Amino acid sequence: MLIRRAKKEDYPAFAAIEAEHPGYPAWGEKGFAAEEKNPNSVTLAAELDGRAAGFINFWILRPQVQLNTLAVGRAFLRRGAASALLGKLLEYAAKSACREIDLEVNERNAAAIALYRARGFEQVGKRPKFYNNTDAALLLRKVLPRA
């Protein structure tokens, strides 16, 4: 599994991955392209078998990291792509002297919640009816150890 900086050529694959997950708050190719203009934004690709298997985007806002989006293609689920992407985010956070990572996740996304909890994220809040005015967003945070 290769984790690398995303390229413009990855954006169609990212949009296709988003489309595989109904209800996912998709950015589409334009959304990923817009992130290139944000100096705090980092978008990474997980590559497996020469194909984009998944992606992650986060903002480094010292002393905090905001995880914005993380998704893996259905063909690559349960093969470590999400864990590898999250692990790389943790490396970026540590190198950037960040103290915490925040994210929101749909309360119905059990697989994502399990992944985040396994990595030490804890719920710190909840936004009712955040997704499509129906599902709540769970606010999760991981406090990082001091280096």
Secondary structure, DSSP 8 states (H G I E B T S, - for coil): -EEEE--GGGHHHHHHHHHTSTT----HHHHHHHHTT-TTEEEEEEEETTEEEEEEEEEEETTEEEEEEEEE-GGGTTTTHHHHHHHHHHHHHHHTT--EEEEEEETT-HHHHHHHHHTT-EEEEEEEEEETTTEEEEEEEEE----
